Amino acid sequence: MDDTWSLDDLKAGVTNAERNGGGWVQYTFHDVCADACSDLAVTTSTFTQFVNWLKTRQSAGTIVRTIGDVIGGTTKAVVNGPVVPA
């Protein structure tokens, strides 16, 4: 998120997924604060309104989970990527 996202923008992402068969909508809230504490912040008011609204979406099949809850499992060893040709 950044400070240009409105409550309606957040809701639209969820309702768009609901209307189109579901899916994984990921929101990252870098900062939640009462005022413009950063360019990546959402206001406390907007965040609270969004979370309260999300509670009402359970009847539409919306489930809220952390990424850790969705992916789960134990941490795996690092895998090296492909070697870039010279």
Backbone hydrogen bonds in HBPLUS format (Angstrom, degrees):
<---DONOR---> <-ACCEPTOR-->    atom                        ^
c    i                          cat <-CA-CA->   ^        H-A-AA   ^      H-
h    n   atom  resd res      DA  || num        DHA   H-A  angle D-A-AA Bond
n    s   type  num  typ     dist DA aas  dist angle  dist       angle   num
A0005-TRP N   A0002-ASP O   3.17 MM   3  6.02 172.2  2.18 129.2 131.2     1
A0003-ASP N   A0039-ASP O   2.99 MM  36  5.53 153.1  2.06 141.9 139.1     2
A0009-ASP N   A0006-SER O   3.10 MM   3  5.08 119.8  2.48  93.5 108.2     3
A0010-LEU N   A0006-SER O   3.13 MM   4  6.51 159.6  2.17 152.4 156.5     4
A0011-LYS N   A0007-LEU O   2.98 MM   4  6.25 164.8  2.00 155.0 159.1     5
A0012-ALA N   A0008-ASP O   2.90 MM   4  5.98 154.1  1.96 144.7 151.9     6
A0013-GLY N   A0009-ASP O   3.27 MM   4  6.58 150.8  2.36 148.5 153.7     7
A0014-VAL N   A0011-LYS O   3.11 MM   3  5.32 119.9  2.49 101.5 115.5     8
A0015-THR N   A0011-LYS O   2.91 MM   4  6.19 174.1  1.91 165.3 166.3     9
A0016-ASN N   A0012-ALA O   2.87 MM   4  5.76 150.7  1.96 143.7 151.4    10
A0017-ALA N   A0013-GLY O   3.35 MM   4  6.45 154.5  2.42 133.2 139.0    11
A0018-GLU N   A0014-VAL O   2.98 MM   4  6.31 160.6  2.02 152.3 158.2    12
A0019-ARG N   A0015-THR O   2.96 MM   4  6.09 157.4  2.01 145.7 150.8    13
A0020-ASN N   A0016-ASN O   3.18 MM   4  6.25 125.3  2.50 136.1 149.1    14
A0020-ASN N   A0017-ALA O   3.15 MM   3  5.15 141.1  2.31  98.2 109.5    15
A0022-GLY N   A0017-ALA O   2.68 MM   5  4.66 147.3  1.78 160.1 148.8    16
A0042-VAL N   A0031-ASP O   2.93 MM  11  6.32 151.8  2.01 150.3 155.3    17
A0033-CYS N   A0042-VAL O   3.14 MM   9  6.57 152.0  2.22 149.4 157.8    18
A0044-THR N   A0033-CYS O   2.94 MM  11  5.08 130.0  2.19 111.5 117.6    19
A0037-CYS N   A0035-ASP O   2.77 MM   2  5.69 129.5  2.02 114.9  98.8    20
A0041-ALA N   A0038-SER O   3.39 MM   3  5.29 152.9  2.47 109.3 107.2    21
A0047-PHE N   A0043-THR O   2.96 MM   4  6.20 169.4  1.97 158.1 161.2    22
A0048-THR N   A0044-THR O   2.92 MM   4  6.02 165.5  1.94 150.2 154.3    23
A0049-GLN N   A0045-SER O   2.95 MM   4  6.14 163.3  1.98 150.7 155.6    24
A0050-PHE N   A0046-THR O   2.92 MM   4  6.07 156.9  1.97 148.6 155.2    25
A0051-VAL N   A0047-PHE O   2.93 MM   4  6.17 166.9  1.94 156.3 159.1    26
A0052-ASN N   A0048-THR O   2.97 MM   4  6.12 164.1  2.00 150.4 155.1    27
A0053-TRP N   A0049-GLN O   2.93 MM   4  6.06 150.7  2.01 142.6 151.0    28
A0054-LEU N   A0050-PHE O   2.81 MM   4  6.08 154.6  1.87 151.5 158.9    29
A0055-LYS N   A0051-VAL O   3.23 MM   4  6.54 146.6  2.35 144.5 151.6    30
A0056-THR N   A0053-TRP O   2.93 MM   3  5.39 138.2  2.11 109.6 121.1    31
A0057-ARG N   A0054-LEU O   2.92 MM   3  5.17 157.1  1.97 110.8 118.4    32
A0060-ALA N   A0057-ARG O   2.89 MM   3  5.22 145.2  2.01 108.3 119.3    33
A0062-THR N   A0057-ARG O   3.24 MM   5  5.49 157.2  2.29 143.0 136.1    34
A0061-GLY N   A0058-GLN O   2.92 MM   3  5.05 159.6  1.97 108.0 113.5    35
A0069-ASP N   A0066-THR O   3.08 MM   3  5.11 121.5  2.44  95.1 109.4    36
A0070-VAL N   A0066-THR O   3.13 MM   4  6.49 149.6  2.23 146.9 155.0    37
A0071-ILE N   A0067-ILE O   2.87 MM   4  6.05 176.6  1.88 165.9 165.8    38
A0072-GLY N   A0068-GLY O   2.78 MM   4  5.16 137.3  1.96 128.3 141.7    39
